[in-house]
């Protein structure tokens, strides 16, 4: 389910409806998204991506229990909605939400929600409290709810029909059906439809087989580690949107709500007299403003967090706890607190108070990273305002000021180093499995390729780049490596089948491997984007004679609809792309320039049956930089 939601998220605004339809089938994710502010924009994809990547996924023995809980959640939700539509007694969407959340407490062992009182989590969705009541009383006898709100009665009835064998034949269920002017036969049909819907959804989300897999493979660990890093990367981008301390705390509140289910927070910061007082950076109950906590009060969790510079827990059940902590909890409306030290932009160390955070939350990696990113965003200088171009800032005609390019290069280098270190760490941990090591080798090579591109930009910014050293490279190996690298990330997800037809007589060439790989990837990516409904992509290498010269020909052919005439006439010009979105229309222009640097030629022919790109490279390249390395690829 998480994987499908991520796929929709990658597609952006066009997949908003599919994303919502997918997430509404997950009891915890659906409610967390509902708890976000009404003005929360789908455009803020970084937080949504972090939310999905951080969501625990049941594995091993826990999967069997999860599947059972999920089937009951969706079964009651579907039946409650059907009953609401049939009887017109309640809103269908509210019935779905209440039915989906009726057993929310069952997920507590595997999913970190904010409170053990699952019904209380729904209060913010319904000011009258009917949703919370429907969850709170779903298992009560039907006779007890005879005069209750219609939503409560519908969820009670849906629960009985879903979980009790032969419930349709029982006296209490028949009486409840009669009150809705329904017979046992119609209820049985609704139940059968609900069960069929569950089976379809289970197949769709890969939950049809509840058999537990207890083997924790290297790929499982690899997936978890990379998921954690991806969530951290998403949070890093998310907090970069903030301009000024006030906006940072708005983003922080949304992140705490989405990632950890924490609804109620406040911030205490040192005042002029040295005591901890309520800060206006996070809106909170006005009564908290009357409190002042001495920094040497060893009983208060807030003062201890500040003194020890470490998260501290407080629970109302503690007999010797500070009364001020109990008062903060009462005004926040929570039973326990997590007090987290946080450095503000003016150098003061404040205390973030998070209500009803899970025990041990302060030690979780995702929590620590979220708070670290918040602190970094607070300390980052405000974004500079546009200034008139100068000789050192931007040369006439430049699109991006050079100082911004240098800052970007510096920022890119750090995550590349981290990624490279993690690949090395994973390589050591995952042992000698040849397939795993091969894939990690590809990842490492690609990280190095990006690093070389970045270093090339840096050199070009400072001075003319020296002639690059060439290496003897197998063209066939480059093609094979590219296909293997992109199979699971580009081709298969877009329903594109791939064929390679490589002439074994093609000799190795003295060239820069990175340049050829970048050209092939650009062409492959364009082909996939052209085949929106899927298709076939073929890579071919040949030896040909052109103008009396022996050349290597590389063909990249797709089965897409072909290029419009308006595009074909300006194909290799750096103009705005016809694709829209994030496409800058520079890929083919860059590709032609790279082929030119290899003393080659890039051409294209296109018909309604498909598009063919041809790369011609001479087998002998004279006058180039000296050959320094011999490499035949990594097959």
N, C-alpha and C positions, 0 to 999 in steps of 0.2 A: 504494500500500500504506500509506504514511504517512497519507494523507488518510482512508482507511477506518478505520485504527486510531484517529485523532483523533475521528472520528465516534462510534466505540464508547466512547471515553473520556468524551466529553461526556455520554453516557447513564448513566455511573456504574456502581454495583454491579450493576445489572440486566444490563449488557452485558459483564460480566467474561469469560464464556466466549467470546463473539464476539471480544473484544479479544485473548484468548490465541490463538484459532484464526487470527486474522489475523497477529499478530506472529510466530508460529512459522514463517511462510513467509519471513521475512527473515533471512538468515544472521547478520548482525551484531546487529540489534536483539534477536533471539531469545536470543542468547548473553549479551548485556549484561544482559537482564532475569534470565536464569538465574543470573548472577553476583551479583545483589543478595542481601542477607541473607535467610535463610529466613523471618524475622519481618517482612519488608518488607510493609507493608500496601497493598492496592489503594486504600485511602482517601487515601493520600498522592499525590493526582492531580497536584499541581503539578510534582513532579519527573518523573513519567511524561510529562506534557505537554511539559515542556522537552526531555526526551530525544527525543521525536518531532519537535518543531519544529526542533531543532538538527541532526537527521539530514540529511546531505548527500543531495541528490536528483540522480541522473544526468541530465544534459541535454545537448543538442547531440550532438556526435560521441561523447561518452562513453556515451550511452544504448545504442548498438549493442553495445558491449562488455559493458555491465552486463547487458543482456537475455540475452546468451549465457552469461555466468557464472551468472546467476540460474537459467536453465533447467537448466543442469548441476547446480547445487546442489540444486534441488527434485527433479530427476529421480533423482539418486543417493539422496536422502533417502527418497523415496517407494518406490523399489525395494528399498532396504535394509530399510525397515520391513516391506514385504510379504514379503521373504525371511525375516525374523526371525519373523513371525507364522506363515508356512507351515512353517518348520523347527523352531520352538520352541527355537532355539539361542541366542537372545539376547533381551533386553528390546526390545520394539518401539519405545518412545519413545527409548531410548538409540541404537538404530539410526538413527532419524530425525535425532537431533541430530548424530551423527557424520557421516551422509551429507550433511546440510545444511552442515556446517562443513568438509567435506573440501577444498574449494578456497577457504577463507577468505582465503588470501594473495592471491588474484586481485583482491580488493576493496581492496587496500592503496592503490592510486592514487586511489581516490575516497572511501574510508571510513577515518577515523582510528581504527585500533585500536592497542592499546598496544605490540605487539611483532611483529616480522617473522616470528618463529617462531609461526605460527598455532596449532600443536598445543599449545604451552605455555599458551595461553589457556584450555584445557579442563581443565587439571589440577585446578582447584578444584571441578569438577563431579563428579569421580570419583576417590576416594582411591586406587584401585588403578591408575589411569592407563590403563584400557582405551580410554576415549574418545579420549584424546590419541594413543594408539598407532594407533587406527583411522584418524585423520586423518593421522598421520605416515607410515603405510605404505600408504595407500590405492592408490598407483600401483605398488606393488611387484608382481613377477610372482606369479601365483597359486600356483605351485609352491613359492615361498619361504615362503608363509604356510600351508602345508598343516597344520601342527600348532599354529598360533597360536590365540589366544583367538577364540571364535566371532564376537564382534563385529568383530574385525579382518578375519576371513575374509569375513563377509557384506558389509562395506563394500567390500572389494577386488572381490568378485564383482559387486556392484551398479555399481561404477565401470566395470568392463570391459564389462558389458552395456550401459551407457548411452553410453559414449564410443567403443566399437569397432564398426565396421560388420560385420555378420554374425558377431558374437561368439558367438552361440549355436552356430554350426557349428564353432568352434575346439576343438581337443583339450583344452586346459587348462581352458576354461570348462565343457566337458561333464564333465570329471573332477571339477571343483568342484561341479557340479550333482549328480552321482552321489553325492558324499559327503553331500549334503543329501537324498538319496533323491528327486531331482527329475529329470524328463526335459526334453529340449530344447523340446518342445511346450508344456509348462506354463510354462517360463521365458519363451518367446516371448509367451505370453498375459499374464504379469505385466508384461513390458516394454511391451506394447501398452496395458495399463491405466494404467501409469505415464505414458506419453506423452499419453494422453487426459486424465489428471488435470492434467498440465502445461498443456495447451491451455486447460482450463477456468480454471485459476488465472491464466493470462496474460490471458485475456479479462476476468476479474474485476478484476485490478489494472491494467488498461490497458497491458499489456506485450506484447500480441499483435503489434503492429507495431513492429519494431525499427528502422524508418527513422529516421535521425538528423535532428533539426531544429536547424540551426545558427544560425538567426536569434534574436538576443537582443532580444526586444521590450521595450517599456516595461512591459507587464504582467508579464513575467518579473522585471524588476528590482523592480517594485512588490511582487510576491509575496515575493521574497527579503528585501527590506527589512522588510516587515511580519512575515515569519516570524521574523527576528532579533529584532525588538522584542517579538513575542509570547513568544519563548523567554526574553528578559530579564524580561518581566513575570511569567512563570511562576516563574522563579527568585526574583524578589522576594517573591512570595507564599509560596514554599516555605520560605525562610529565616525568614519571619515566624512560623513555627510553633515556633521554638526558644525555650526558656525557660532561660537560663543558658548560660555558656560551654561546659560539657561537652556539652550537647545540640547546640550549634552545630557542634561538630567531628564529632559523629556524622552530622549532616545533610551536612556538607562531604564526609566520606568516601563517603557514598552518592552524592552528586552527582558526585564525581570518577570513581567507578566507572561510573556510568550514562552520563554525558555524554562521558567521555574514555577509558574503558576502563582507568583507572589503579587498580590493585589495592593497591599497596604504598606506604605513605606513613609519614612520621614528622615530628615537629616538634622543632626545636632552638630554645631560648630563652635569653636572657642570664641567667646565674646571678649569685649575689652577688659572685663574684670577677671578673665581667665576661666570662668565657668563655661560649661557646655550648655548652649541654648539653641532653641529651634531655629533653623535656617529657612529663609523664604525660597530657597532654590527648589525645594520640593513641597508642593502644597500639602498641608496636613491640617488636622483639627486645630481650631484656634486655641483650645484649652492647653495644648502642649506648650504654647508660648509663655505660660506662667511658670514653667519649670526651669530650674537652674541646677546643674549637677557639678559639684566640685570635682576637678580632675583627679584628686587623691582619694575619692570615695571608692575604697576597695570592694564594697558590697555591690555597687552598680556594674552591670555588664558593660554599659557604655564607657564608663571610666576605665574599666579593665582593658577593654579593646584599645582605647587610646594609649594607655600606659604600656601595654605589651605589644602594640602594633600587630595584633592578630585577631581574627574573628572570635567572638565570645557568644555563647548561648545563654538565654534566660528562659525559664519556664515558670508559669504562675504557680505550679505545685511546689516550688522550692520553698522550704520553711524559713530559711534565713536570708532570703533574697532582699535586695533593697526595695523599699516601698515605692520609690520613684519609678523603678522598672515596671512594677505592677500597674502603676498609674498610666505609664506610657502604653502598656499593653491594653489596658481598659479603654483608653481614648482611641486607640487604633482599632479596637474591636477584635483582638486576637488573643490566643492563649500562650504563645511563646514568641520569642524574638531572636533574630540573629543580628548581632552588632558588628558591623564591618568597618574597620578604619579605612579612610579614603583621603588622599591628598588633593586639596583644592588648588585652583589656578593661582591663588595668592600666597601659596606656601603653607597655609594652615592645614592641620590634619583634623579632619572632621570624622564623624561616625554616621554611617548609613545604617538605619534601623529597618530591617525587613521583617514584617510580621508573618508568622506561621510558615517560616522557611523550614524545610525538612531538617531533622537532626543530622549533623555532619555535612550540611550543604556547603558550609564555608570551606571545606577541604576538597570539594570536587574540582577537577581540572577546568571544567567549563565555567564554573562560577569564578574561579581565580582569574581566568583569562578575560571574562566579561568585565570584571572590575578593573583589571589592568588596562584594558582598551579604553574604558571610561576615563581612567586617570590620565592616560596618554593624550586622549582627546582634549581633556581639560588643560593640559600643559602645552598643547600645540598652539603656536601663534595664530592669530586670526588670518584668514585668507587675504592676501594682498589685493588691493583694488587695482584695476587696470591703469597703467601709467603710459604716458607717451613713449613711443619707441625711441631708443637711443642706440648708439653704435654698439654698446656692449650688451644691450638687452635683446634687440631684434633687428636684424638687417632688413632693409627694405624688401618687401615681398614675402618675408618669412611668415608662416601661419602661426608658429608657436615661438614665444620668446626663448632665447637660448638658456637663460637662467632657469627657466622651468624645465627645459630638457635636461639640464645637468642635475637638478633636484630629482627628477623622475628616475634618471639612471642610478643615482645614489640609492633611492628607495627600492628600486627593483633588485639591486645586488643583495640586500639583506635576506629577503625571502628565498632567493635562489640558493643562498648558502645554507639556509635552514632545510630546504627541500633536499639538497644534496646530502646533508648530514643524515636526514631521516632515511633516505634510500640506502646509505651505507649501513645504518643501524638495522634496517629491515633485512638487508642481505645477510648480515651476521646471524640474525635471529631465525630466519626461515630455512637455514640449512642448505644442503646441497641439491635440492630439487632443481633439475636442469631447466624445467619450464618456468619455474618461478624466477630463477636467476636470470634467464634470458629476458623475461619481461622487465625485471628490475634494471637490467642492463640497458634496455631501450629507454626506460624512464630516465636513467642517468645520462644517457647520450643526449636526450632531448633537453634536459636541464643544461648540459654543457653547451648545446647549440644556442639556446637562448642567451646564455652568458656570453658567448662569443659575439652574438649580434649586438648585445648591449655594450660590450667592450668596443666593438667596431664603431658604434655611434659615438662613444666617448672620445675615441681617437679622432674621428672625423670632426668633432666639435673643437678639438684643440689644434689639429694640424691635418694636413693631407695624409691619408692613410698610406703606409708603405705597401709595396707589392706583396700580396699574400703568398705564403708558401703553398705549393701544390702537393698533392699526394696521389698515389696511384690507386684508383678506386674502381671497383667492379660496379658497373651500371646496373647489372642484373641484381646484385645484392642490395643496392639502394632501393630499387623498386620493390623487392621482396620485403625488405625491412619496413618500408613505408606502409605496405598493405597490412602486414602483421600488426604494426603499431596502431593503425586506424581502424582495424576490423571491428573491435568491440566498442569503440568510442564514436566513430563516424559512420561507418557503412551499415553494420547490422542494426543499430537503433533507427536508421532511416530507411530500412527495408531495401537496401541496395546490395545486390549480389556482385561479387568481384571475381574476375578471371584474369590470370596472368599467363602470357605466352612469351617466354623469354628464349631468345636464340643463344644457345650455349657457346657459339663461336664469337660472340661480342667480346672484344678485348677490354681489359681495364684501361682507363683513361687518366692522364694527369690533370686533375681538376680539384676544386674545393667541394668536398662532399656536401657541406651544408647548403651551398647554393643550389645544387641539383635537388636535394631533398625539399628545400623550400618551394622550388618551382613545382615539383610534382604534387606536393601537398596543396598548394594553391589551386592547381588544376583539378585535383580530386575533390576539394571542398566545393569549388564552383559547380562541378558536375552533380554532386549530391544535392546541392541547393536547387539545381535546375530540375531534378527528378523528385518533385515534392511528394508524389504518390509512390515512390520507389522505382526501381529499374535495375539496369545492368551496367556495370562499369568494367572496361577491359584495358589492361596495360599490356603493351606489346613492345618488344625490342627487336630490331632488325639491323642487318648490315646492308647498306645501299651505296650505289655510286651516283654522285651528284656533281655535274660539271667536271667529270674526270677525277673527282676526289672521293676517296673512300670515307664514308661517314657512318656514324651510329644514329639510327632513327628510333625515337621513343614515341609511341602513340598512346594517347589517353582518349578513349572513346566512350561516350555515354549514349543512352537510349532516351534522352530527354526530348522535349518538344522543339528543340532548335532555338536559334537566336533570332529575335526580331531584327528586321532590317536596320532600324534606327540604332540598335545596339551594335550590330555587326560592323557598321560603317565607322564606328569610333571605338572598336574593341580594345585596342591597346593604348588608348589615351586615358590619362588620369582624370576622368570626369565622374560626375555623380552617378552611382549605380542605379540600374532599373529595379534593384531588389528592394530598396527601401530599408528601414530599420537602421541597423548599425553598419551596413555595408558602405564603405567609402568609395568604391569603384576604383581602387588603386591596385588590387591584387594582380590583374593581368598586366598592367603597365609595369609593376615591379617585376613580375615574372619575365617579361620580355627583356627588361634591363639586366636581370641576372643571367639570362641565356646569352645576351650580348657579351657580358663579361667573360663567359666561357668560350667566346669566339664561335658561338652557335647561332641558330636561327629558330624562332618560334613562329608557327603559322597555325591557321585555323580554317576549317571548312564546316559548314553547318547546313543541315536540311531539317525538315519537320520530323525526320526519323531519328535525329540525334546530332551530336556535335563531336568533331574529331580535332584534337590538338596534336600537332606534330613538333617534336623537338629534334633538330639535326645538330649533331656535335661532330666535329672533325676528329679523326682518330689520331692525328698528329697536331699538336699545338706548339708552334714555335714562337720564340720571343716572349715567353711567359716567365714568371718567377721560377726559380730552380725547384726541382723535385726534392723533397726532404724526407718523405715518409712513404712507405709502401703498405697499403691496406686494401684488402679485398672484401671488406664488408664484415658483417657480424652474423652471417647465416650459420 
